Amino acid sequence: CSKTVDLIVLVESSNKTAFSHGETQTWHPAISLFLDGLFHSLDIGENGFRVAVILYSTSIDDVMTFAVDRQFAHHGISYLRPKYGSANLHIGLAEMNRIIRYYSRPGVTRRAVIVSGSHFLYPTDILSEVWRSKMLNIDMAAIGFGAEANENEIRQIAGDFVITIDDIGMLYALVKRVTDRLCIEPIDGQWSHWLQWTSCSASCEGGYRTRMRECNNPEPKYGGKNCRGSNSDTFICNMGPCNVEFPQSEWSSWGDCSSSCGKGQEVRSRICSSTNHVHCNNLGIETDVRECTKAPCPHPVDNLSINICFDFDDVTEGVWSEWSQWSTCDCKSQTANRTRTCKSQSPGNGRQDCQGFSRAVIACDSSMNPECPAVDGHWSDWSSWSTCSVTCGTGSRRRNRKCDNPVPENGGKDCNGVKTEILDCDSLVICNDCRLMFHLDFHTSPEEDEMNSHSRYHMRGTIFDSVDYNIHGDGVFRQNSRVILWQFHDIDWKFNVDIFMRVKPEVNLSPSPVTLLTDGDCSTLDVSPSLLIALDYRLNPNTVTVMFGLSLEDRHNMLYINISTKVDDFIDIHLTYKGTNFGGVVNGRKSEINFEKPATVKRHPGPLTIGKSMCALDNPGFSGLIKEVYVFLTCSAQKFKGAIFTLQYNGTQDDHQI
């Protein structure tokens, strides 16, 4: 077929692929025949397929880099040299990811065919590399051969195209089926409709509203392109100034009258109740003015000369000059003032200062006809963009500006536009501690009346294995069901952890506790996991004991909290760890253990797993219904990051986003 595809064939070259001919050991000829037949059926060229082959066993045995010539590809196969070691699939997957990352053509479909004949030795490492492959948008098909090939294991790598055969000699018969799969048309992802806007994050001085969408209409498939653009949209809201409220103060006493005789003014003041008050000046003071009269002024005496004798032993009090005219209204303070000077009645006498004030201030009113021109506000320059808000995963960058170039005055217009801009940013680093927020749903279609079992790999790093769903939107778990949360592998226990689950167990009087949630690395099966939530039905058929477990570095045995409750309907389970506190809550009943200093929790690189553990623990997996699971990591003083899993039917339940 003719497609523009970068194809890598990843072939196990362990001792299971060896072929003995007398005393001579060679690579099994069926593998060469399969590769020759596959490359012959593809249109290899610059504008068609580019093909590469990776051999792996204990390490990378050999590599044929991307070939764009069919003859060269056939020739290159004959020079591949296997080493017949143990089968470390994770090493082969890591090399495949490296070649795709650095040497794949931009914009082309990326596909891989994996040929494996061994049991997975390091499932944690394998699934971690599979996650990276999904992030690189590699469409994978898989073939398992021999007695050790486990279809369930292989399906976690390539869910939609898995073939198992009893004998490696049957490989050549699969050329056409594999070719048809490689030539299938990719399906590009499309965005769903936007969800509802969130409420504004602030009531004044600029907040933001967000809305979300998902790349599932349809999801990208067969190596199709991911949706372009952002899965979130941000809108700046409530840009108006905040009204800063102060406690209402009492008025001060009235000041001295501004005139010693005739009409004057006296002033009192208090602290403004609001920065937006019409009579409030820029100092936050509200003033009140009223007329006053101390005494009537004497009439002037015309053309009368009076000789007055002074007793120099007396001290004469000074007198005020007339008040000046009121000044024009000050545009910034919105006040006017007038002044007067203190004069002595008789030069040479001992003069006292005048009683009263030399300056009077009042709030402007319409009679003063203030000539304050309106000044429109203008924005300052934008600040530099901030660094990305996260060091792993997807975050945001911001830049700000101020409406102070100049500030709007005297009824001038506010600046038009937003004071903060936000852009998405990708750190290009996969998180190993706090995970970014995401939202998962179990969906079924109206045409599917019966429960529909599915085992699929979720592109965001979550694996569903043998999980069903019912018409109420609940996840249906049996003893072999599980959901693997790779987003939360290798938890950093310096963070606060909260896990909330709403479950309805199927009480089956199991002879041992049932695993509901755990973490752990399968390479350390002799060590307890970091945390555990298990259910024990052995005491009473209508009662379940919820067991919360935590492993500490200084303790050989796991630390447990047990809380019992009746099983009438769904039960709410909450595990919490806060460094110096480990607790559990079941249907509102709480029990906790406090430590004198932050406890050191044993740390494993395994993911969180709901249901049957990935590792070979003795406990059976959970059976029953799970409606929702919340996982939160609170990163010290940072904002929390978490995940919400809502199990729902056909999208009828409102989506949630924390």
Solvent accessible surface area in square Angstrom, and as a share of the most:
residue,aa,sasa,rsa
1,C,56,0.33
2,S,81,0.53
3,K,53,0.23
4,T,64,0.37
5,V,2,0.01
6,D,0,0.00
7,L,0,0.00
8,I,0,0.00
9,V,0,0.00
10,L,0,0.00
11,V,1,0.00
12,E,0,0.00
13,S,0,0.00
14,S,1,0.01
15,N,97,0.50
16,K,82,0.35
17,T,0,0.00
18,A,23,0.18
19,F,77,0.32
20,S,79,0.51
21,H,135,0.60
22,G,76,0.73
23,E,185,0.83
24,T,78,0.45
25,Q,103,0.46
26,T,59,0.34
27,W,29,0.10
28,H,32,0.14
29,P,63,0.39
30,A,6,0.05
31,I,1,0.01
32,S,36,0.23
33,L,100,0.50
34,F,1,0.01
35,L,0,0.00
36,D,49,0.26
37,G,14,0.14
38,L,0,0.00
39,F,0,0.00
40,H,128,0.57
41,S,40,0.26
42,L,1,0.01
43,D,64,0.33
44,I,16,0.08
45,G,17,0.17
46,E,120,0.54
47,N,136,0.70
48,G,3,0.03
49,F,0,0.00
50,R,36,0.13
51,V,0,0.00
52,A,0,0.00
53,V,0,0.00
54,I,0,0.00
55,L,0,0.00
56,Y,1,0.00
57,S,1,0.01
58,T,73,0.42
59,S,54,0.35
60,I,48,0.24
61,D,14,0.07
62,D,40,0.21
63,V,46,0.26
64,M,13,0.06
65,T,94,0.55
66,F,31,0.13
67,A,3,0.02
68,V,55,0.31
69,D,73,0.38
70,R,82,0.30
71,Q,147,0.65
72,F,113,0.47
73,A,0,0.00
74,H,51,0.23
75,H,105,0.47
76,G,12,0.12
77,I,5,0.03
78,S,70,0.45
79,Y,134,0.51
80,L,9,0.04
81,R,144,0.53
82,P,21,0.13
83,K,136,0.57
84,Y,51,0.19
85,G,21,0.20
86,S,57,0.37
87,A,12,0.09
88,N,17,0.09
89,L,7,0.04
90,H,35,0.15
91,I,53,0.27
92,G,0,0.00
93,L,0,0.00
94,A,41,0.31
95,E,27,0.12
96,M,0,0.00
97,N,9,0.05
98,R,106,0.39
99,I,5,0.02
100,I,1,0.00
101,R,136,0.50
102,Y,147,0.56
103,Y,124,0.47
104,S,17,0.11
105,R,41,0.15
106,P,130,0.81
107,G,65,0.63
108,V,28,0.16
109,T,19,0.11
110,R,53,0.19
111,R,2,0.01
112,A,1,0.01
113,V,0,0.00
114,I,2,0.01
115,V,1,0.01
116,S,7,0.04
117,G,0,0.00
118,S,12,0.08
119,H,92,0.41
120,F,12,0.05
121,L,92,0.46
122,Y,96,0.36
123,P,39,0.24
124,T,13,0.07
125,D,64,0.33
126,I,1,0.01
127,L,3,0.02
128,S,15,0.10
129,E,29,0.13
130,V,0,0.00
131,W,17,0.06
132,R,74,0.27
133,S,0,0.00
134,K,38,0.16
135,M,85,0.38
136,L,22,0.11
137,N,35,0.18
138,I,4,0.02
139,D,14,0.07
140,M,4,0.02
141,A,3,0.03
142,A,1,0.01
143,I,1,0.00
144,G,0,0.00
145,F,6,0.03
146,G,25,0.24
147,A,114,0.88
148,E,87,0.39
149,A,20,0.15
150,N,61,0.31
151,E,78,0.35
152,N,107,0.55
153,E,31,0.14
154,I,6,0.03
155,R,65,0.24
156,Q,16,0.07
157,I,2,0.01
158,A,1,0.01
159,G,24,0.24
160,D,82,0.42
161,F,30,0.13
162,V,23,0.13
163,I,13,0.07
164,T,59,0.35
165,I,14,0.07
166,D,128,0.66
167,D,78,0.40
168,I,15,0.08
169,G,40,0.39
170,M,95,0.43
171,L,0,0.00
172,Y,117,0.45
173,A,80,0.62
174,L,13,0.06
175,V,18,0.10
176,K,145,0.61
177,R,134,0.49
178,V,1,0.00
179,T,15,0.08
180,D,79,0.41
181,R,18,0.06
182,L,2,0.01
183,C,24,0.14
184,I,58,0.29
185,E,110,0.49
186,P,36,0.23
187,I,69,0.35
188,D,64,0.33
189,G,7,0.06
190,Q,99,0.44
191,W,52,0.18
192,S,30,0.19
193,H,161,0.72
194,W,75,0.26
195,L,63,0.31
196,Q,164,0.73
197,W,80,0.28
198,T,63,0.37
199,S,96,0.62
200,C,35,0.21
201,S,69,0.44
202,A,37,0.28
203,S,99,0.64
204,C,32,0.19
205,E,91,0.41
206,G,24,0.23
207,G,7,0.07
208,Y,68,0.26
209,R,79,0.29
210,T,33,0.19
211,R,59,0.22
212,M,44,0.20
213,R,45,0.16
214,E,36,0.16
215,C,28,0.17
216,N,57,0.29
217,N,83,0.43
218,P,65,0.41
219,E,83,0.37
220,P,16,0.10
221,K,95,0.40
222,Y,40,0.15
223,G,11,0.10
224,G,1,0.01
225,K,117,0.50
226,N,68,0.35
227,C,21,0.12
228,R,213,0.78
229,G,67,0.64
230,S,38,0.24
231,N,62,0.32
232,S,30,0.20
233,D,48,0.25
234,T,51,0.30
235,F,104,0.43
236,I,28,0.14
237,C,13,0.08
238,N,69,0.36
239,M,71,0.32
240,G,39,0.37
241,P,95,0.60
242,C,36,0.22
243,N,88,0.45
244,V,79,0.45
245,E,121,0.54
246,F,90,0.38
247,P,118,0.74
248,Q,98,0.43
249,S,31,0.20
250,E,155,0.70
251,W,70,0.25
252,S,56,0.36
253,S,102,0.66
254,W,70,0.25
255,G,28,0.27
256,D,60,0.31
257,C,11,0.06
258,S,8,0.05
259,S,16,0.10
260,S,68,0.44
261,C,39,0.23
262,G,21,0.20
263,K,159,0.67
264,G,4,0.04
265,Q,42,0.19
266,E,22,0.10
267,V,46,0.27
268,R,63,0.23
269,S,37,0.24
270,R,59,0.21
271,I,89,0.45
272,C,1,0.01
273,S,28,0.18
274,S,18,0.11
275,T,71,0.41
276,N,88,0.45
277,H,60,0.27
278,V,128,0.73
279,H,94,0.42
280,C,27,0.16
281,N,35,0.18
282,N,113,0.58
283,L,143,0.71
284,G,27,0.26
285,I,59,0.30
286,E,11,0.05
287,T,39,0.23
288,D,46,0.24
289,V,45,0.26
290,R,114,0.42
291,E,123,0.55
292,C,20,0.12
293,T,85,0.50
294,K,99,0.42
295,A,45,0.35
296,P,119,0.75
297,C,62,0.37
298,P,119,0.75
299,H,167,0.74
300,P,117,0.74
301,V,98,0.56
302,D,117,0.60
303,N,164,0.84
304,L,107,0.53
305,S,105,0.67
306,I,110,0.56
307,N,147,0.75
308,I,117,0.59
309,C,129,0.77
310,F,95,0.40
311,D,82,0.43
312,F,165,0.69
313,D,129,0.67
314,D,91,0.47
315,V,93,0.54
316,T,24,0.14
317,E,98,0.44
318,G,4,0.04
319,V,63,0.36
320,W,50,0.17
321,S,31,0.20
322,E,159,0.71
323,W,41,0.14
324,S,52,0.34
325,Q,162,0.72
326,W,76,0.27
327,S,44,0.29
328,T,118,0.69
329,C,9,0.05
330,D,71,0.37
331,C,37,0.22
332,K,152,0.64
333,S,27,0.17
334,Q,82,0.36
335,T,27,0.16
336,A,0,0.00
337,N,42,0.21
338,R,37,0.14
339,T,62,0.36
340,R,16,0.06
341,T,81,0.47
342,C,41,0.24
343,K,118,0.50
344,S,34,0.22
345,Q,114,0.50
346,S,18,0.12
347,P,128,0.80
348,G,83,0.80
349,N,21,0.11
350,G,44,0.42
351,R,123,0.45
352,Q,101,0.45
353,D,108,0.56
354,C,15,0.09
355,Q,126,0.56
356,G,37,0.35
357,F,120,0.50
358,S,59,0.38
359,R,134,0.49
360,A,14,0.11
361,V,50,0.29
362,I,15,0.08
363,A,27,0.21
364,C,22,0.13
365,D,77,0.40
366,S,102,0.66
367,S,88,0.57
368,M,48,0.21
369,N,115,0.59
370,P,53,0.33
371,E,159,0.71
372,C,29,0.18
373,P,98,0.61
374,A,69,0.54
375,V,47,0.27
376,D,62,0.32
377,G,7,0.07
378,H,106,0.47
379,W,47,0.16
380,S,33,0.21
381,D,131,0.68
382,W,67,0.24
383,S,54,0.35
384,S,100,0.64
385,W,71,0.25
386,S,51,0.33
387,T,121,0.70
388,C,38,0.23
389,S,77,0.49
390,V,16,0.09
391,T,123,0.72
392,C,12,0.07
393,G,15,0.14
394,T,69,0.40
395,G,13,0.13
396,S,30,0.20
397,R,82,0.30
398,R,90,0.33
399,R,59,0.22
400,N,75,0.39
401,R,44,0.16
402,K,139,0.59
403,C,37,0.22
404,D,68,0.35
405,N,93,0.47
406,P,60,0.38
407,V,80,0.46
408,P,32,0.20
409,E,61,0.27
410,N,49,0.25
411,G,80,0.77
412,G,14,0.14
413,K,150,0.64
414,D,106,0.55
415,C,21,0.12
416,N,144,0.74
417,G,40,0.38
418,V,48,0.28
419,K,67,0.28
420,T,18,0.11
421,E,57,0.26
422,I,40,0.20
423,L,91,0.45
424,D,72,0.38
425,C,18,0.11
426,D,86,0.45
427,S,29,0.19
428,L,159,0.79
429,V,82,0.47
430,I,56,0.29
431,C,7,0.04
432,N,73,0.37
433,D,45,0.23
434,C,4,0.02
435,R,7,0.03
436,L,46,0.23
437,M,96,0.43
438,F,19,0.08
439,H,8,0.04
440,L,5,0.03
441,D,19,0.10
442,F,5,0.02
443,H,86,0.38
444,T,14,0.08
445,S,39,0.25
446,P,79,0.50
447,E,142,0.63
448,E,61,0.27
449,D,117,0.60
450,E,145,0.65
451,M,105,0.47
452,N,56,0.29
453,S,75,0.48
454,H,34,0.15
455,S,39,0.25
456,R,81,0.30
457,Y,25,0.10
458,H,24,0.11
459,M,51,0.23
460,R,72,0.26
461,G,0,0.00
462,T,0,0.00
463,I,2,0.01
464,F,4,0.02
465,D,18,0.09
466,S,35,0.22
467,V,0,0.00
468,D,8,0.04
469,Y,15,0.06
470,N,19,0.10
471,I,107,0.55
472,H,135,0.60
473,G,1,0.01
474,D,5,0.03
475,G,0,0.00
476,V,15,0.09
477,F,6,0.02
478,R,117,0.43
479,Q,87,0.39
480,N,91,0.47
481,S,0,0.00
482,R,39,0.14
483,V,6,0.04
484,I,0,0.00
485,L,0,0.00
486,W,0,0.00
487,Q,9,0.04
488,F,1,0.00
489,H,20,0.09
490,D,32,0.16
491,I,4,0.02
492,D,21,0.11
493,W,21,0.07
494,K,173,0.73
495,F,30,0.12
496,N,45,0.23
497,V,0,0.00
498,D,25,0.13
499,I,0,0.00
500,F,48,0.20
501,M,0,0.00
502,R,77,0.28
503,V,0,0.00
504,K,74,0.31
505,P,8,0.05
506,E,102,0.46
507,V,49,0.28
508,N,57,0.29
509,L,104,0.52
510,S,7,0.04
511,P,123,0.77
512,S,33,0.21
513,P,20,0.13
514,V,2,0.01
515,T,1,0.00
516,L,0,0.00
517,L,0,0.00
518,T,2,0.01
519,D,12,0.06
520,G,10,0.10
521,D,18,0.09
522,C,19,0.11
523,S,78,0.50
524,T,47,0.27
525,L,96,0.48
526,D,135,0.70
527,V,54,0.31
528,S,44,0.29
529,P,17,0.11
530,S,0,0.00
531,L,0,0.00
532,L,13,0.06
533,I,0,0.00
534,A,1,0.00
535,L,0,0.00
536,D,17,0.09
537,Y,2,0.01
538,R,131,0.48
539,L,145,0.72
540,N,66,0.34
541,P,74,0.47
542,N,104,0.53
543,T,28,0.17
544,V,0,0.00
545,T,13,0.08
546,V,0,0.00
547,M,30,0.14
548,F,0,0.00
549,G,0,0.00
550,L,0,0.00
551,S,2,0.01
552,L,8,0.04
553,E,95,0.43
554,D,127,0.66
555,R,118,0.43
556,H,171,0.77
557,N,112,0.57
558,M,20,0.09
559,L,26,0.13
560,Y,97,0.37
561,I,9,0.05
562,N,92,0.47
563,I,10,0.05
564,S,40,0.25
565,T,19,0.11
566,K,141,0.60
567,V,27,0.16
568,D,123,0.64
569,D,80,0.42
570,F,51,0.21
571,I,2,0.01
572,D,43,0.22
573,I,0,0.00
574,H,56,0.25
575,L,0,0.00
576,T,12,0.07
577,Y,3,0.01
578,K,85,0.36
579,G,15,0.15
580,T,56,0.32
581,N,26,0.13
582,F,0,0.00
583,G,1,0.01
584,G,0,0.00
585,V,31,0.18
586,V,0,0.00
587,N,72,0.37
588,G,66,0.63
589,R,146,0.53
590,K,131,0.55
591,S,44,0.29
592,E,77,0.35
593,I,51,0.26
594,N,105,0.54
595,F,36,0.15
596,E,185,0.83
597,K,153,0.65
598,P,93,0.59
599,A,19,0.15
600,T,91,0.53
601,V,9,0.05
602,K,37,0.16
603,R,113,0.41
604,H,17,0.07
605,P,63,0.40
606,G,1,0.01
607,P,2,0.01
608,L,0,0.00
609,T,3,0.02
610,I,6,0.03
611,G,0,0.00
612,K,79,0.33
613,S,10,0.06
614,M,28,0.12
615,C,19,0.11
616,A,85,0.66
617,L,59,0.29
618,D,142,0.74
619,N,40,0.21
620,P,30,0.19
621,G,1,0.01
622,F,0,0.00
623,S,9,0.06
624,G,8,0.08
625,L,41,0.20
626,I,2,0.01
627,K,57,0.24
628,E,17,0.08
629,V,3,0.01
630,Y,39,0.15
631,V,0,0.00
632,F,44,0.18
633,L,0,0.00
634,T,39,0.23
635,C,2,0.01
636,S,85,0.55
637,A,110,0.85
638,Q,112,0.50
639,K,165,0.70
640,F,86,0.36
641,K,35,0.15
642,G,3,0.03
643,A,1,0.00
644,I,3,0.02
645,F,8,0.03
646,T,1,0.01
647,L,10,0.05
648,Q,3,0.01
649,Y,47,0.18
650,N,62,0.32
651,G,40,0.39
652,T,105,0.61
653,Q,69,0.30
654,D,114,0.59
655,D,55,0.29
656,H,75,0.34
657,Q,59,0.26
658,I,84,0.43
